[in-house]
Amino acid sequence: MLRRIAAAALAALALPVAAQGQLNVYCSSPNTAWCQGLANGFEKATGTRVAVIQKATGEMLAQIKAERDNPKGDVWWAGPGDAYLQAAEEGLLDAYRSPKVAELQPWAQRITDISKDRVSGVYGGIIALGYNTEIMAKKKLAVPRCWKDLANPAYKGEIMFGNPNSSGTAYLMLATLVQVFGEDAAFRYMRDVHPNVNQYARSGIGPMTAVTRGETALGSTVLHGVINEIVRGFPVEPVLPCEGVGYEIGSTAIIKGARNPDAARRFVDFALSAEGQKIGLDVKEYAIPTNRNVALPPQVPKLADIKVIDYDFAKYGSSAERKRLLDRWEKEINSLAR
């Protein structure tokens, strides 16, 4: 009898946590520790169990589209906001303006306004190049200072970029080049650089991983991707091209038709909070937090200190513009012989 009473009491105590259910989070950060760290932090704060599925931004967008009639995910977190804006335009995301949006930097609040409350900004990332100092010295290659320097024949076979059809970071770079040079000039530039490209990697992290391993001299990335590797002790350095660079607003959103909408809203609140954003810094992910209440370590750059372009999120996050540019890149760049 006593055992039955004790068991019932324990079950009653467990009910509040168990009642929170499970949340399925689609994560488009390549940093598994960041994805899992945020999930663990949310579990600890709310008692909600979290399952994490991790894919590159473009691949995750394709999955969410494929599942639109029977959504499997509840929340999408991380990856450049352009893809999120496309998803919002195509009716794949639910509207939710978290009260935490008021705590964000003005440049992060923009994406919530543009998306009509369907997308929230969780970090900033600046497009950049990364290079391996040892490989560059060994091959006696000059460090590029500008985008146009990459067309130098001396870099033949030494550069790795991402594929913008699967990588959100690579699409960010494509849209940046179009805004820096103008569209036709940007495609001429990419054709000029193409002979120097050894591979268009599937994921945005692919080029920087190859640079870190010494498999390629130069690669496209985001600035915090280089800083992360410097902190880990690898011989890499960043380049912020002289013509100017675009930036991403890494985002989060609730997937339309989510099976756990209440938990999904709580997750967005947590992801935008100072507590949630400190988790990235704790796992040595040095993206720029969007919450103004997060104290920045010296490794995190300030947008005001960098020559960033006035990136047009509304235009380059639109479904039609994104599809048109990706189709043109596929026909005019990826189809070229190497």
Phi and psi in degrees as a GROMACS rama.xvg file:
@    title "Ramachandran Plot"
@    xaxis  label "Phi"
@    yaxis  label "Psi"
@TYPE xy
-60.496  -38.4796  LEU-2
-62.8079  -41.0276  ARG-3
-65.1386  -40.2324  ARG-4
-64.7484  -43.7023  ILE-5
-62.3307  -42.3395  ALA-6
-63.6684  -40.9264  ALA-7
-64.7588  -40.1323  ALA-8
-63.1441  -42.8207  ALA-9
-63.7824  -40.7147  LEU-10
-62.7541  -40.1889  ALA-11
-64.3204  -39.8795  ALA-12
-63.4023  -33.4488  LEU-13
-77.6695  -18.1754  ALA-14
-57.3342  -45.1557  LEU-15
-58.142  -40.0214  PRO-16
-72.5824  -47.1578  VAL-17
-61.5212  -33.8269  ALA-18
-67.2639  -15.962  ALA-19
-70.8259  -19.2194  GLN-20
72.9222  -154.855  GLY-21
-126.8  146.075  GLN-22
-118.214  133.515  LEU-23
-102.699  113.218  ASN-24
-106.599  124.903  VAL-25
-92.6994  117.684  TYR-26
-110.77  127.203  CYS-27
-109.525  16.4722  SER-28
-82.9396  139.505  SER-29
-75.7204  -8.85473  PRO-30
-89.2779  101.132  ASN-31
-59.7077  -37.6355  THR-32
-63.1318  -34.9556  ALA-33
-70.2838  -47.4258  TRP-34
-56.2115  -51.6833  CYS-35
-71.9224  -34.1759  GLN-36
-62.9854  -41.84  GLY-37
-66.3729  -41.3159  LEU-38
-60.9258  -44.7589  ALA-39
-64.6477  -40.4932  ASN-40
-62.6843  -40.359  GLY-41
-67.6562  -41.5025  PHE-42
-57.9439  -45.1163  GLU-43
-64.8029  -38.2913  LYS-44
-75.6705  -29.9091  ALA-45
-122.827  -17.1511  THR-46
81.9193  2.03142  GLY-47
-84.6508  127.017  THR-48
-73.6552  141.662  ARG-49
-125.116  129.359  VAL-50
-106.15  130.764  ALA-51
-110.295  128.962  VAL-52
-117.11  128.755  ILE-53
-118.395  125.027  GLN-54
-151.398  158.732  LYS-55
-61.0352  155.886  ALA-56
-56.6954  -50.2358  THR-57
-62.7397  -38.6782  GLY-58
-68.2502  -37.3982  GLU-59
-68.8383  -39.2823  MET-60
-59.6669  -43.2533  LEU-61
-62.1749  -38.6596  ALA-62
-67.2607  -42.6688  GLN-63
-63.489  -38.5687  ILE-64
-61.7066  -45.678  LYS-65
-64.3052  -27.4511  ALA-66
-98.9034  10.2884  GLU-67
-59.2934  -29.6495  ARG-68
-85.0194  -13.1228  ASP-69
-151.361  72.3611  ASN-70
-60.4034  134.544  PRO-71
-100.615  -28.1237  LYS-72
-95.8432  156.097  GLY-73
-104.158  -43.287  ASP-74
-132.874  141.209  VAL-75
-109.403  131.11  TRP-76
-136.098  135.028  TRP-77
79.5992  158.162  ALA-78
103.007  152.018  GLY-79
-57.876  142.148  PRO-80
-65.3285  -19.9276  GLY-81
-54.7686  -45.0887  ASP-82
-66.4072  -36.6247  ALA-83
-65.4644  -40.2086  TYR-84
-64.2053  -37.4568  LEU-85
-63.0028  -45.4889  GLN-86
-61.0092  -38.9914  ALA-87
-63.9792  -44.265  ALA-88
-61.7914  -33.9186  GLU-89
-87.7236  8.41476  GLU-90
76.2276  26.5112  GLY-91
-97.1573  -5.64274  LEU-92
-125.576  148.539  LEU-93
-91.7008  149.466  ASP-94
-77.5966  133.764  ALA-95
-161.21  115.345  TYR-96
-100.991  101.469  ARG-97
-64.0893  143.741  SER-98
-60.8097  -19.013  PRO-99
-73.6072  -14.8986  LYS-100
-57.3577  -32.3318  VAL-101
-64.2539  -19.2801  ALA-102
-89.7867  -2.89434  GLU-103
-87.2194  160.285  LEU-104
-60.5259  147.836  GLN-105
-54.7262  -39.0174  PRO-106
-66.9767  -24.3524  TRP-107
-82.4243  -34.5366  ALA-108
-64.2523  -24.9027  GLN-109
-55.8934  -39.852  ARG-110
-72.6203  -28.6213  ILE-111
-67.6939  -42.2417  THR-112
-65.8691  -45.6893  ASP-113
-60.187  -38.83  ILE-114
-86.2507  2.95542  SER-115
57.2935  47.5301  LYS-116
73.1433  17.5197  ASP-117
-95.3265  -12.9523  ARG-118
-134.871  140.844  VAL-119
-126.974  143.45  SER-120
-89.8684  127.105  GLY-121
-111.449  -17.8458  VAL-122
-163.512  162.317  TYR-123
-112.626  144.773  GLY-124
-139.616  135.341  GLY-125
-104.575  127.321  ILE-126
-63.2472  141.264  ILE-127
-157.089  175.211  ALA-128
-113.837  150.886  LEU-129
-125.579  145.698  GLY-130
-136.905  153.305  TYR-131
-90.3906  115.295  ASN-132
-63.4271  -35.3513  THR-133
-70.8525  -42.2171  GLU-134
-66.7601  -42.9889  ILE-135
-61.4112  -41.455  MET-136
-69.133  -42.5032  ALA-137
-61.6319  -39.5366  LYS-138
-93.6588  3.27715  LYS-139
55.0865  46.7337  LYS-140
-98.2233  135.844  LEU-141
-72.7181  145.061  ALA-142
-74.778  123.687  VAL-143
-67.6125  146.953  PRO-144
-113.083  -21.8391  ARG-145
-133.871  162.678  CYS-146
-56.7786  -42.9179  TRP-147
-65.0398  -23.0826  LYS-148
-61.796  -25.3118  ASP-149
-68.8422  -14.4613  LEU-150
-80.8332  -4.88617  ALA-151
-60.3059  125.163  ASN-152
-57.6223  -17.8514  PRO-153
-61.4988  -22.4519  ALA-154
-92.818  13.3879  TYR-155
-54.8663  123.126  LYS-156
74.355  7.74443  GLY-157
-105.796  -1.66847  GLU-158
-115.518  138.124  ILE-159
-121.664  129.572  MET-160
-113.856  172.628  PHE-161
-95.3866  163.446  GLY-162
-93.7969  114.983  ASN-163
-67.0902  -13.8979  PRO-164
-74.5515  -22.0106  ASN-165
-118.345  -21.4541  SER-166
-109.669  123.893  SER-167
-65.5699  -36.3704  GLY-168
-63.7328  -40.4926  THR-169
-67.5758  -36.5525  ALA-170
-65.5754  -38.7903  TYR-171
-58.0876  -41.7353  LEU-172
-66.6138  -43.1471  MET-173
-58.8979  -48.1969  LEU-174
-66.3964  -32.7107  ALA-175
-63.6488  -47.9606  THR-176
-61.3992  -39.4252  LEU-177
-62.8798  -38.9438  VAL-178
-77.4703  -29.1322  GLN-179
-74.3753  -46.0928  VAL-180
-103.222  -17.7973  PHE-181
92.9768  149.762  GLY-182
-62.3959  -53.9372  GLU-183
-63.206  -41.399  ASP-184
-65.0085  -35.0761  ALA-185
-65.7552  -39.3712  ALA-186
-72.0707  -34.4418  PHE-187
-62.8401  -42.0353  ARG-188
-60.844  -45.5009  TYR-189
-65.2956  -33.2039  MET-190
-67.1163  -37.0434  ARG-191
-66.8359  -36.3383  ASP-192
-79.4433  -25.2841  VAL-193
-48.9354  -42.8212  HIS-194
-61.199  -19.9991  PRO-195
-89.8237  -7.8439  ASN-196
-89.3171  122.906  VAL-197
-86.2829  -20.8716  ASN-198
-167.488  146.764  GLN-199
-106.06  100.397  TYR-200
-70.2611  149.766  ALA-201
-65.6593  -38.7139  ARG-202
-110.52  157.565  SER-203
-66.1638  -27.9673  GLY-204
-80.6657  -15.885  ILE-205
-54.5268  -50.9185  GLY-206
-60.9123  -43.1981  PRO-207
-69.2752  -34.3381  MET-208
-61.5201  -43.1934  THR-209
-65.9273  -37.9471  ALA-210
-63.1443  -45.6048  VAL-211
-60.5011  -38.7015  THR-212
-80.5075  -6.09473  ARG-213
78.5068  20.4541  GLY-214
-87.9247  -17.1173  GLU-215
-149.836  152.971  THR-216
-77.8061  -40.0901  ALA-217
-131.358  149.679  LEU-218
-154.471  154.516  GLY-219
-81.4801  149.155  SER-220
-169.169  -166.982  THR-221
-113.807  157.26  VAL-222
-57.8548  -42.7174  LEU-223
-67.2795  -21.5388  HIS-224
-64.5903  -34.5454  GLY-225
-75.7307  -44.9452  VAL-226
-59.4412  -40.7562  ILE-227
-55.2834  -42.9861  ASN-228
-74.9877  -33.4804  GLU-229
-61.455  -44.653  ILE-230
-62.0105  -32.1373  VAL-231
-80.3639  -2.28945  ARG-232
95.1916  13.2016  GLY-233
-85.9075  151.602  PHE-234
-82.1958  69.1922  PRO-235
-128.904  155.996  VAL-236
-143.544  154.024  GLU-237
-93.7844  159.119  PRO-238
-128.718  129.313  VAL-239
-109.4  98.4763  LEU-240
-51.115  140.831  PRO-241
-63.2601  -26.0455  CYS-242
-72.655  -16.5076  GLU-243
120.43  157.248  GLY-244
-132.937  148.897  VAL-245
-86.0022  173.125  GLY-246
-141.953  152.278  TYR-247
-101.224  153.004  GLU-248
-111.476  97.7214  ILE-249
-58.5846  135.568  GLY-250
-127.693  173.948  SER-251
-145.773  153.476  THR-252
-161.093  158.147  ALA-253
-93.2898  127.508  ILE-254
-73.9025  132.912  ILE-255
-62.2602  131.297  LYS-256
85.4253  13.9016  GLY-257
-53.4739  138.739  ALA-258
-77.3859  -18.2423  ARG-259
-128.551  65.454  ASN-260
-64.6283  -36.2344  PRO-261
-65.0203  -46.2489  ASP-262
-64.9879  -34.5883  ALA-263
-63.6149  -41.5974  ALA-264
-65.1623  -39.3923  ARG-265
-64.445  -35.2815  ARG-266
-65.8554  -43.474  PHE-267
-60.5759  -43.6037  VAL-268
-56.7066  -45.1994  ASP-269
-66.2669  -42.4794  PHE-270
-64.014  -29.4211  ALA-271
-88.1308  -13.3918  LEU-272
-74.9654  159.444  SER-273
-60.4382  -39.4952  ALA-274
-59.7404  -46.4768  GLU-275
-67.3956  -39.0886  GLY-276
-76.2793  -23.266  GLN-277
-65.6408  -22.208  LYS-278
-60.7322  -39.2725  ILE-279
-58.345  -46.6306  GLY-280
-64.8861  -35.0607  LEU-281
-63.5812  -31.8069  ASP-282
-97.0377  16.5543  VAL-283
61.8995  43.6805  LYS-284
-108.755  107.782  GLU-285
-98.547  41.4436  TYR-286
-69.4629  165.26  ALA-287
-85.4704  114.872  ILE-288
-62.0854  146.033  PRO-289
-90.3218  -21.0266  THR-290
-76.8909  124.475  ASN-291
-65.1204  -16.5317  ARG-292
-89.1229  2.01813  ASN-293
-88.6343  122.748  VAL-294
-72.9002  128.128  ALA-295
-88.7334  128.985  LEU-296
-72.2895  164.535  PRO-297
-62.8917  -20.7231  PRO-298
-72.4048  -20.1442  GLN-299
-87.6284  121.537  VAL-300
-76.9616  162.787  PRO-301
-106.201  135.871  LYS-302
-56.5896  -33.4477  LEU-303
-65.901  -19.7701  ALA-304
-91.6087  0.886005  ASP-305
-125.483  146.28  ILE-306
-78.6241  85.5234  LYS-307
-98.6793  146.056  VAL-308
-80.6563  165.013  ILE-309
-81.828  78.4866  ASP-310
-63.3209  129.566  TYR-311
-91.6085  87.0411  ASP-312
-64.9899  -38.4282  PHE-313
-62.2901  -45.886  ALA-314
-70.1773  -50.6848  LYS-315
-83.8812  -4.59931  TYR-316
-96.813  -2.12952  GLY-317
-75.4031  146.675  SER-318
-60.1841  -45.4791  SER-319
-66.886  -43.2493  ALA-320
-67.8042  -42.2019  GLU-321
-61.24  -47.2307  ARG-322
-63.4364  -41.9063  LYS-323
-62.9753  -46.1642  ARG-324
-66.0316  -40.443  LEU-325
-65.8111  -39.6731  LEU-326
-63.3867  -42.5967  ASP-327
-65.6926  -41.9052  ARG-328
-61.5326  -41.5999  TRP-329
-63.6131  -42.5931  GLU-330
-75.7688  -39.013  LYS-331
-99.1254  -20.3141  GLU-332
-117.823  -56.5146  ILE-333
-67.3338  -23.4302  ASN-334
-81.9535  -9.15365  SER-335
-69.0539  146.949  LEU-336
-71.7738  151.457  ALA-337
